[in-house]
Amino acid sequence: MSSTAGLILTCKAAVAWEAGKPLIIQDVEVAPPQAMEVRIKIKYTSLCRTDLYFWESKGQTPLFPRIFGHEAAGVVESLGEGVSDLEVGDHVLPVFTGECGDCRHCRSDVSNMCDLLRINSVRGVMLADGQSRFSINGEPVNHFLGTSTFSEYTVVHSGCVAKINPLAPLDKVCILSCGVSTGLGATLNVAKPERGSSVAVFGLGAVGLAAAEGARIAGASRIIGVDRSSKRFEEAKKFGVTDFVNTSEHDRPIQEVIAEMTNGGADRSVECTGNIDNMISAFECVHDGWGVAVLVGVPSKDAVFMTKPINVLNERTLKGTFFGNYKPRTDLPSVVDMYMNKQLELEKFITHRIPFSEINKAFEYMVKGEGLRCIISMED
């Protein structure tokens, strides 16, 4: 048992008090884990665009004060009652979605959308008692996505904690707890391109490049990157992208451009922007008879997907995916092993490193569109 088990810990956290305002690093109290919860010492975390979206409070009810962060790696500090599959000292990835192991989705071989622990962006408290584990001077501070990794210590439901190889470098595998796994799994688990096939990837941010990385690993011979910014094309070559289409340079539908490039259509496509026009293009650009399009990006709630029924009748397949179809506890350890076995290359996703004291720089980088992933060291 940890020497701090059962105690309230005081640590540093980056607290968001207002939408779009710099985070303030200050002392917070972190309560012990309750039933089926785990308290984790965060070693490394990174910034994902989802953090930025909710920090800016675009399109949803603001919830402040709040501790953001959901891509991270750390070490188990203490366990709540009933947690039997983890031990103090385990190296883990906290994940924004979970795997209770008991619901129909968790018992299914094809779904990862747990009924109990599915992503919830509006809840700022823990499931066990409806209370926050964070406080400042006795006043509660809201959780974010059940993870809140912009804190030296955090409390997470045990079903949202993946135990990983203790030899894996936490400053690299931390990025597997959201964006990279989402794109990677969209290709490997859902699109499933065959060796020698063609794959079109819409959007060359971190998720899109992870989808391209999946196509590279699968052995695709042609990986077409689609983006409106040509400055992303050179970097995309590191991820196996062979061809580029700049959407802003064409005055006809992009699906027609890709069909012409690929003798009738790409074998697979993965859409990672959430732009509804790109979603339609991603579906209509795949080859009839066997083409599969996978939607990853999240559109606006009022967006409507429209295509002619003949596009479906001609044996094109449209699929959606959540977190790359990975079950967090069951599947993420094997993704870490892909990196350890040198199948998956993570270093090329990491473009910046900063100490926790400079966490606001990570937001500045993302707002400016600079880099892919910024690793934030909690101990520097």
SVG drawing of the C-alpha trace seen along z (x, -y; Angstrom):
<svg xmlns="http://www.w3.org/2000/svg" viewBox="-31 -35 44 46">
<polyline fill="none" stroke="black" stroke-width="0.4" points="0.0,0.0 1.2,-3.5 2.3,-5.7 -0.1,-8.4 -3.1,-6.1 -6.3,-7.4 -4.8,-10.9 -5.8,-14.1 -2.9,-15.2 -1.9,-18.8 -0.3,-19.2 0.1,-21.6 -2.6,-21.7 -3.2,-24.0 -6.7,-25.3 -8.9,-27.0 -11.1,-29.7 -12.5,-31.3 -13.0,-30.4 -10.0,-31.2 -8.0,-32.6 -4.5,-31.3 -4.5,-28.4 -3.3,-29.2 -0.9,-26.8 -1.9,-26.6 -2.2,-24.2 -5.2,-21.9 -6.4,-19.2 -6.9,-15.8 -9.1,-13.5 -8.5,-9.7 -10.1,-7.4 -13.5,-6.0 -14.9,-2.7 -13.6,-1.6 -11.4,-4.6 -7.6,-5.0 -5.4,-7.9 -2.6,-8.4 0.6,-10.4 0.8,-12.0 4.3,-11.9 3.6,-13.3 0.6,-14.8 -0.1,-16.5 -2.6,-18.8 -5.3,-17.6 -7.6,-19.7 -10.5,-18.6 -9.0,-20.3 -8.6,-23.5 -12.3,-23.3 -13.7,-23.0 -11.2,-25.6 -12.5,-28.0 -16.1,-27.0 -17.2,-26.9 -20.7,-25.4 -21.4,-24.1 -22.3,-25.3 -19.1,-26.6 -18.1,-24.6 -15.5,-26.4 -13.3,-26.2 -12.0,-23.1 -8.8,-21.0 -8.4,-19.9 -6.2,-17.3 -6.9,-13.8 -3.8,-12.5 -1.3,-11.3 0.7,-8.6 1.5,-8.0 1.9,-5.7 -0.8,-4.3 -0.4,-6.0 -3.4,-4.4 -6.5,-2.3 -10.1,-2.6 -12.3,0.2 -13.0,2.9 -10.2,2.3 -8.6,5.7 -6.8,5.5 -4.3,2.8 -1.6,2.4 0.2,-0.6 3.2,-1.3 1.6,-0.1 2.4,-2.2 -0.9,-3.3 -2.7,-5.5 -5.8,-7.3 -8.4,-7.4 -11.3,-9.7 -13.6,-6.7 -13.8,-3.4 -14.5,0.3 -16.7,1.5 -16.5,5.0 -20.1,5.8 -22.4,3.9 -23.5,5.2 -20.9,3.0 -18.1,4.3 -19.2,7.9 -19.4,7.3 -16.4,8.2 -17.2,5.3 -18.0,2.3 -16.0,0.1 -18.8,-2.2 -19.2,-1.3 -22.7,-2.2 -21.3,-3.2 -18.0,-5.0 -18.6,-6.4 -17.2,-9.9 -19.2,-12.6 -18.0,-16.1 -20.6,-17.9 -20.0,-15.9 -17.6,-17.6 -17.8,-15.0 -17.1,-11.4 -19.6,-8.6 -19.3,-7.0 -20.9,-9.8 -21.4,-12.8 -18.6,-14.7 -15.4,-16.2 -12.1,-14.8 -10.5,-18.2 -10.9,-21.3 -9.3,-24.6 -9.8,-26.0 -12.7,-23.6 -14.5,-24.6 -14.9,-22.0 -13.0,-22.1 -14.6,-20.4 -13.2,-17.3 -12.8,-17.0 -13.7,-13.8 -13.0,-11.8 -9.3,-12.3 -8.1,-15.9 -4.4,-15.2 -3.2,-18.8 -2.6,-18.0 0.3,-16.3 -2.3,-13.8 -5.7,-12.9 -8.5,-10.4 -9.9,-8.3 -12.5,-5.5 -10.6,-2.2 -12.4,-1.2 -10.7,-4.2 -7.2,-3.1 -5.1,-0.9 -2.2,0.9 0.8,0.9 4.3,2.3 6.4,0.8 9.4,0.5 7.5,-1.8 8.7,-5.4 5.9,-7.4 7.0,-10.6 6.2,-9.0 3.3,-6.6 1.3,-9.2 0.0,-10.4 -1.7,-7.0 -4.5,-7.8 -6.5,-9.8 -5.6,-11.3 -3.0,-8.9 -4.9,-5.8 -8.1,-7.3 -6.5,-7.8 -4.4,-4.6 -7.4,-2.4 -9.7,-4.0 -7.4,-2.6 -6.2,0.6 -9.4,1.7 -12.2,0.2 -10.9,-0.6 -8.6,2.4 -6.8,1.6 -5.1,4.5 -1.4,4.6 -0.8,2.7 -4.1,0.8 -4.7,-2.9 -5.9,-5.0 -7.1,-8.7 -6.8,-10.5 -8.7,-13.8 -7.1,-16.2 -3.4,-16.0 -3.4,-17.0 -2.3,-14.6 -5.3,-12.3 -5.1,-12.2 -1.4,-11.6 -2.0,-8.7 -4.5,-7.3 -1.8,-7.6 0.6,-5.9 -1.9,-3.0 -2.1,-2.8 1.7,-2.7 1.8,0.1 -0.9,2.0 1.3,1.9 -0.8,-0.5 1.2,-1.3 -0.5,-4.7 -1.5,-7.1 -3.2,-10.3 -3.2,-13.2 -6.0,-15.7 -5.8,-19.1 -6.3,-22.7 -2.8,-23.7 0.1,-22.8 2.5,-23.5 1.4,-20.2 2.4,-18.1 6.2,-17.9 5.8,-16.7 3.2,-14.1 5.8,-12.3 7.3,-11.1 4.0,-9.2 4.0,-7.4 1.9,-9.9 2.8,-9.5 0.4,-11.9 -1.2,-15.2 -4.4,-17.0 -4.9,-20.6 -8.7,-21.2 -8.3,-24.9 -6.6,-24.4 -9.5,-22.7 -12.7,-24.0 -14.4,-20.6 -15.4,-18.1 -12.4,-16.5 -14.0,-13.0 -13.6,-13.5 -10.0,-14.5 -9.2,-11.4 -11.2,-9.1 -9.2,-10.3 -5.9,-9.8 -6.8,-6.2 -8.5,-4.8 -12.0,-4.9 -11.6,-5.6 -9.5,-4.9 -9.8,-1.5 -10.2,-3.1 -10.7,-6.6 -10.5,-8.0 -12.0,-11.4 -10.5,-13.2 -11.7,-16.9 -15.4,-16.8 -16.1,-19.0 -19.4,-17.7 -18.2,-18.4 -15.1,-16.4 -17.2,-13.6 -19.2,-13.4 -16.1,-13.6 -14.4,-10.8 -17.4,-8.5 -17.9,-9.3 -14.1,-9.1 -13.9,-5.4 -14.1,-2.8 -17.4,-1.1 -17.6,2.6 -15.2,2.6 -14.5,-0.9 -14.8,-1.6 -15.0,-5.1 -14.5,-5.7 -15.7,-8.9 -13.6,-10.0 -14.0,-13.8 -16.9,-15.1 -19.2,-17.4 -21.4,-20.2 -24.6,-18.9 -26.8,-20.3 -24.7,-19.0 -26.5,-16.7 -24.8,-14.0 -26.2,-13.8 -25.3,-11.5 -27.2,-9.8 -28.5,-6.3 -26.8,-4.9 -23.4,-5.5 -24.4,-3.0 -26.1,-0.6 -22.9,-0.4 -21.3,1.4 -19.5,-1.4 -19.4,-1.1 -19.7,-3.9 -18.5,-3.4 -18.1,-5.5 -15.6,-5.0 -15.1,-6.1 -11.5,-6.0 -10.4,-3.9 -12.6,-1.0 -10.1,-0.3 -11.4,1.0 -9.2,-1.0 -8.2,1.6 -8.1,4.5 -6.5,3.0 -4.3,0.1 -1.6,2.3 -1.1,3.9 -0.9,0.5 1.9,-0.3 3.6,3.0 3.4,2.0 5.6,-1.0 7.9,1.1 8.2,3.6 9.1,0.7 6.0,1.2 4.5,-2.2 6.6,-5.3 5.6,-7.8 8.6,-10.2 7.6,-11.9 4.3,-13.1 6.1,-14.9 7.1,-18.4 7.5,-20.3 8.4,-19.6 7.8,-22.0 7.8,-21.9 4.5,-22.0 5.2,-25.5 4.9,-26.6 1.7,-24.7 0.1,-27.8 2.7,-27.6 1.1,-24.3 -2.2,-26.2 -0.4,-28.9 1.3,-26.4 -2.1,-24.7 -3.9,-28.0 -1.3,-29.0 -1.3,-25.6 2.3,-24.9 3.4,-21.3 1.4,-18.1 1.9,-17.1 3.5,-19.0 4.7,-16.9 4.3,-18.5 6.6,-17.1 5.0,-17.3 8.3,-16.9 10.5,-19.6"/>
</svg>
